[in-house]
Amino acid sequence: MKKTEELLDDLAGEIDPHIETISKFLEKLKETDKPLSIFSTTSFIPKIESLRIGIFELAKIEEYYSLNILFRSSIEQFIKFQYLWMKTIENKNDEIGIDYWVFGGQQEKIDYVKALSQSYQMLGISSAKSALETLQDLGILSNELSAGQIKKRTEQFTYKSMTFYISEKVKKGESLPILNAVLPRYSELSSCVHGGPESVSIFSESIINEAIEFSTFASLYTRYLSWVLMAQYEKGIFPVCGIVKKYLDKYLNSSCAT
């Protein structure tokens, strides 16, 4: 793990001179044809890297139960990133970004209000209005949208829907490194997230090593694909793609990933 951390530190050092170029591109993102799609996709760079850092720190203190929970989350978030990236490349417009960022955000607000309503009901307080109507009355959601319309635009982001789409693409010949190997872990690690009976027995050195390896791969690969996407609009970002690809290959081909 120490070698991996050193590799990532070296990568950060090589990327640092290019941060300004990336930042300037993001500042004029609205000028592109897919601003929300690009933003939504690249937003997973810090998310997935944060999960990697968490997994590494938990491994150091041998807190494996929590590590398994973060491992499962890293798998899910990488799948969501991969789905968004594939759809962004495939689409001719900004639809997937709108679905994820706008409609996805609206669905989360509805779910939150539903949870609040449930807690109020436990206190004997009830409301005649639905979660959607409450949010519309507050001016948070548009009156022109129905709960059904929002759900239809966001149900594509369920784990089952995303993995089905990705697996179909893989069948057609598009490469998806490593992911197939960890997909079964997602189901297995569900027990840790939800406190199932199997959660007490999902501890082994192989799973811990797998979590470390996958989270590192996911962090590197997310950065690489995100910057490849950005480089289609800003040629000055191409050198960053080459740098990350060099370190990604170095990681996969070295003892760091064994």
C-alpha positions as CSV (number, residue, x, y, z in Angstrom):
1,M,0.0,0.0,0.0
2,K,2.9,2.3,0.7
3,K,4.1,1.9,-2.9
4,T,0.7,2.8,-4.2
5,E,0.5,5.9,-2.0
6,E,4.0,7.0,-3.3
7,L,2.8,6.4,-6.9
8,L,-0.3,8.6,-6.3
9,D,1.9,11.3,-4.8
10,D,4.1,11.3,-7.8
11,L,1.1,11.5,-10.1
12,A,-0.2,14.5,-8.2
13,G,3.1,16.2,-8.6
14,E,3.1,15.7,-12.4
15,I,-0.5,16.9,-12.7
16,D,-0.1,20.0,-10.6
17,P,1.3,22.2,-13.4
18,H,-1.8,21.5,-15.4
19,I,-4.4,22.3,-12.8
20,E,-4.8,25.8,-14.0
21,T,-5.6,24.6,-17.6
22,I,-8.3,22.3,-16.2
23,S,-9.7,25.0,-13.9
24,K,-10.0,27.5,-16.8
25,F,-11.8,24.9,-18.9
26,L,-14.3,24.2,-16.1
27,E,-14.9,28.0,-15.8
28,K,-16.2,28.1,-19.4
29,L,-18.0,24.8,-19.2
30,K,-21.3,26.5,-20.1
31,E,-20.0,27.2,-23.6
32,T,-19.9,23.5,-24.4
33,D,-22.8,21.4,-25.8
34,K,-22.9,19.1,-22.8
35,P,-22.1,21.3,-19.7
36,L,-24.1,19.3,-17.1
37,S,-23.0,15.9,-18.5
38,I,-19.4,16.9,-18.3
39,F,-19.8,18.4,-14.9
40,S,-21.7,15.4,-13.6
41,T,-19.1,13.0,-14.9
42,T,-16.1,14.8,-13.6
43,S,-17.8,15.4,-10.2
44,F,-16.9,11.8,-9.4
45,I,-13.2,12.4,-9.4
46,P,-13.2,13.8,-5.8
47,K,-15.9,11.4,-4.7
48,I,-14.1,8.2,-5.7
49,E,-10.7,9.5,-4.6
50,S,-12.2,10.3,-1.2
51,L,-13.5,6.7,-0.9
52,R,-10.0,5.5,-1.8
53,I,-8.5,7.5,0.9
54,G,-11.0,6.2,3.4
55,I,-10.3,2.6,2.4
56,F,-6.6,3.1,2.8
57,E,-6.9,4.7,6.2
58,L,-9.2,2.0,7.5
59,A,-6.9,-0.7,6.3
60,K,-4.0,0.9,8.2
61,I,-6.0,0.7,11.5
62,E,-7.5,-2.7,10.6
63,E,-11.1,-1.5,10.7
64,Y,-12.3,-3.9,8.2
65,Y,-16.1,-3.7,8.7
66,S,-16.2,0.0,7.8
67,L,-13.7,-0.7,5.0
68,N,-16.2,-3.2,3.4
69,I,-18.9,-0.6,3.5
70,L,-16.7,1.9,1.7
71,F,-15.6,-0.8,-0.8
72,R,-19.2,-1.4,-1.7
73,S,-19.9,2.3,-2.1
74,S,-16.8,2.7,-4.3
75,I,-18.1,0.0,-6.6
76,E,-21.5,1.6,-6.9
77,Q,-20.1,5.1,-7.5
78,F,-17.7,3.8,-10.1
79,I,-20.5,2.1,-11.9
80,K,-22.5,5.3,-11.8
81,F,-19.5,7.2,-13.1
82,Q,-19.0,4.7,-15.9
83,Y,-22.6,4.9,-16.8
84,L,-22.6,8.7,-17.0
85,W,-19.4,8.7,-19.0
86,M,-20.7,6.2,-21.5
87,K,-24.0,8.0,-22.0
88,T,-22.2,11.4,-22.3
89,I,-20.0,10.0,-25.1
90,E,-23.0,8.3,-26.7
91,N,-25.4,11.2,-26.6
92,K,-25.5,14.1,-29.0
93,N,-26.9,16.4,-26.3
94,D,-26.9,17.2,-22.6
95,E,-29.8,14.9,-21.7
96,I,-27.9,12.5,-19.3
97,G,-26.5,15.4,-17.4
98,I,-29.9,17.0,-17.0
99,D,-31.4,13.6,-15.9
100,Y,-28.7,13.1,-13.3
101,W,-28.1,16.6,-11.9
102,V,-31.5,18.2,-12.3
103,F,-34.0,15.4,-12.1
104,G,-31.8,13.3,-9.8
105,G,-31.6,16.3,-7.4
106,Q,-35.4,16.7,-7.5
107,Q,-35.9,13.0,-6.7
108,E,-33.6,13.3,-3.7
109,K,-35.6,16.2,-2.4
110,I,-38.9,14.3,-2.8
111,D,-37.4,11.3,-1.0
112,Y,-36.2,13.5,1.9
113,V,-39.6,15.1,2.3
114,K,-41.2,11.6,2.3
115,A,-38.8,10.6,5.1
116,L,-39.7,13.8,7.1
117,S,-43.4,13.0,6.7
118,Q,-42.8,9.5,8.0
119,S,-41.0,10.8,11.1
120,Y,-43.8,13.3,11.7
121,Q,-46.4,10.6,11.4
122,M,-44.6,8.7,14.2
123,L,-45.3,11.8,16.3
124,G,-48.9,11.9,15.3
125,I,-48.5,14.7,12.8
126,S,-49.9,14.1,9.3
127,S,-50.2,16.1,6.1
128,A,-52.8,15.9,3.4
129,K,-50.2,16.9,0.8
130,S,-47.8,14.7,-1.0
131,A,-44.0,15.3,-0.8
132,L,-44.1,16.7,-4.4
133,E,-47.0,19.1,-3.5
134,T,-45.1,20.3,-0.5
135,L,-42.0,21.1,-2.5
136,Q,-44.0,22.8,-5.2
137,D,-45.8,25.0,-2.6
138,L,-42.4,26.0,-1.3
139,G,-41.3,26.9,-4.8
140,I,-38.5,24.3,-4.7
141,L,-39.9,22.2,-7.5
142,S,-41.7,23.3,-10.6
143,N,-45.5,22.9,-10.8
144,E,-45.2,21.6,-14.3
145,L,-43.6,18.4,-13.2
146,S,-45.2,15.3,-11.8
147,A,-43.7,12.7,-9.5
148,G,-44.0,10.2,-12.3
149,Q,-42.1,12.4,-14.8
150,I,-39.2,12.8,-12.3
151,K,-39.1,9.1,-11.5
152,K,-39.1,8.1,-15.2
153,R,-36.0,10.3,-15.8
154,T,-34.1,9.0,-12.7
155,E,-34.9,5.3,-12.5
156,Q,-32.1,4.7,-15.0
157,F,-29.7,5.4,-12.2
158,T,-30.6,2.3,-10.2
159,Y,-27.8,-0.2,-9.8
160,K,-29.6,-2.8,-11.8
161,S,-30.4,-0.5,-14.7
162,M,-26.8,0.9,-14.9
163,T,-25.1,-2.5,-14.7
164,F,-27.5,-3.9,-17.4
165,Y,-26.6,-1.0,-19.7
166,I,-22.9,-1.4,-19.1
167,S,-23.0,-5.2,-19.6
168,E,-24.8,-4.7,-22.9
169,K,-22.0,-2.3,-24.0
170,V,-19.4,-4.9,-22.9
171,K,-21.1,-7.6,-24.9
172,K,-20.8,-5.3,-28.0
173,G,-17.0,-5.3,-27.5
174,E,-16.3,-2.1,-25.4
175,S,-13.6,-2.8,-22.8
176,L,-14.4,-2.4,-19.1
177,P,-11.3,-3.3,-17.1
178,I,-11.6,-5.0,-13.7
179,L,-15.3,-4.1,-13.1
180,N,-16.6,-7.6,-14.0
181,A,-14.4,-9.1,-11.3
182,V,-15.9,-6.9,-8.5
183,L,-19.5,-6.9,-9.5
184,P,-20.3,-10.0,-7.4
185,R,-18.7,-8.2,-4.4
186,Y,-21.4,-5.5,-4.5
187,S,-24.1,-8.0,-3.6
188,E,-22.0,-9.8,-1.0
189,L,-21.0,-6.6,0.7
190,S,-24.6,-5.5,1.0
191,S,-24.8,-7.4,4.2
192,C,-22.3,-5.1,5.8
193,V,-24.2,-2.0,4.7
194,H,-27.5,-3.2,5.9
195,G,-26.4,-5.2,9.0
196,G,-27.3,-8.6,7.6
197,P,-26.3,-11.9,9.2
198,E,-23.5,-12.6,6.7
199,S,-21.8,-9.3,7.6
200,V,-20.0,-10.9,10.5
201,S,-18.1,-13.3,8.3
202,I,-17.1,-11.1,5.3
203,F,-13.5,-10.6,6.5
204,S,-10.5,-12.0,4.6
205,E,-7.1,-10.7,3.5
206,S,-8.1,-11.2,-0.1
207,I,-11.2,-8.9,0.2
208,I,-9.1,-6.2,1.9
209,N,-6.5,-6.4,-0.8
210,E,-9.2,-6.3,-3.4
211,A,-10.7,-3.2,-1.9
212,I,-7.3,-1.5,-1.9
213,E,-6.6,-2.5,-5.5
214,F,-10.1,-1.6,-6.9
215,S,-10.3,1.7,-5.1
216,T,-6.9,2.7,-6.6
217,F,-7.9,1.6,-10.0
218,A,-11.2,3.4,-9.8
219,S,-9.6,6.6,-8.7
220,L,-7.0,6.5,-11.6
221,Y,-9.5,5.3,-14.2
222,T,-12.1,7.9,-13.2
223,R,-9.5,10.7,-13.6
224,Y,-8.3,9.3,-16.9
225,L,-11.7,9.0,-18.6
226,S,-12.9,12.4,-17.2
227,W,-9.9,14.2,-18.6
228,V,-10.1,12.3,-21.9
229,L,-13.7,13.7,-22.1
230,M,-12.6,17.2,-21.2
231,A,-9.7,17.0,-23.7
232,Q,-12.2,16.7,-26.6
233,Y,-13.1,20.3,-25.9
234,E,-9.7,21.6,-24.6
235,K,-6.6,20.3,-26.3
236,G,-4.4,21.7,-23.5
237,I,-5.7,18.9,-21.3
238,F,-4.4,16.1,-23.6
239,P,-1.0,16.0,-21.8
240,V,-2.8,15.3,-18.5
241,C,-4.5,12.3,-20.1
242,G,-1.1,11.0,-21.0
243,I,0.3,11.5,-17.6
244,V,-2.6,9.6,-15.9
245,K,-2.5,6.8,-18.5
246,K,1.2,6.4,-17.7
247,Y,0.5,6.0,-14.0
248,L,-2.5,3.8,-14.6
249,D,-0.5,1.4,-16.7
250,K,2.4,1.5,-14.2
251,Y,0.0,0.6,-11.4
252,L,-1.7,-2.3,-13.3
253,N,1.7,-3.7,-14.5
254,S,3.6,-3.4,-11.2
255,S,3.7,-5.1,-7.9
256,C,1.5,-2.3,-6.5
257,A,-1.6,-4.1,-8.0
258,T,-0.8,-7.5,-6.7
